[in-house]
Every structure is written in C-alpha cells, then in structure tokens.
C-alpha cells in the first residue's frame, strides 16, 4: 500500500523553481539582479527626465 506524503517535496516548491530560473538567467546573461535593477532605474530616471523636458518645453511655447 502506498503511503500518501502530506508534506510537499521542498525541491519542487514554487520558490525553489523561481530560484532555479533566476540562476539559469544569471548564467545565460552574465548579469546580476542588482545590475539589472540599476539599469532599470537608470532607464526610468532617463524617461522621467525626458518627460520633464517635454512638459517644460510645451509650457514655454
């Protein structure tokens, strides 16, 4: 008779799967998550700066 295991296998948890996907991404892209966060912040700041310049230019016209 097979005994049902009530506890899930920790190697198959969603958190573990996400961790494995991040590790695969890191090895394939040779970037760290921190580098990507900084790059995203720089793009956001640049986009915000361009928006402010456009609003300022339109206001002055």
C-alpha positions in Angstrom: 0.0 0.0 0.0 1.4 3.4 -1.0 1.6 5.9 1.8 0.5 9.5 0.9 3.0 12.1 1.8 1.2 15.1 3.2 4.2 17.4 3.0 5.2 18.7 -0.4 8.7 18.0 -1.8 10.9 21.0 -1.0 12.8 20.7 -4.2 9.5 21.2 -6.2 8.3 24.3 -4.3 7.4 27.4 -6.3 10.1 29.4 -4.5 12.7 26.8 -5.5 11.6 26.8 -9.1 11.9 30.6 -9.3 15.3 30.4 -7.7 16.4 27.9 -10.3 15.1 30.1 -13.1 17.0 33.1 -11.7 20.2 31.0 -11.6 19.7 29.9 -15.2 19.1 33.5 -16.2 22.2 34.7 -14.4 24.4 32.2 -16.0 23.0 32.8 -19.5 23.1 36.6 -19.3 26.2 37.0 -17.1 24.5 39.8 -15.2 23.4 40.1 -11.6 20.0 41.0 -10.5 21.5 44.1 -8.8 23.0 45.2 -12.2 19.6 44.8 -13.9 17.8 46.8 -11.1 20.3 49.7 -11.6 19.9 49.5 -15.3 16.1 49.7 -15.0 16.3 52.6 -12.5 18.6 54.5 -14.9 16.1 53.9 -17.8 13.2 55.1 -15.6 15.1 58.2 -14.4 16.1 59.0 -18.0 12.5 58.6 -19.2 11.3 60.8 -16.4 13.9 63.5 -17.3 12.8 63.4 -20.9 9.2 63.8 -19.9 10.0 66.8 -17.7 11.9 68.4 -20.6 9.0 67.9 -22.9 6.5 69.3 -20.4 8.8 72.3 -19.7 9.2 72.9 -23.5 5.5 72.7 -24.2 4.7 75.0 -21.3 7.2 77.6 -22.6 5.6 77.7 -26.1 
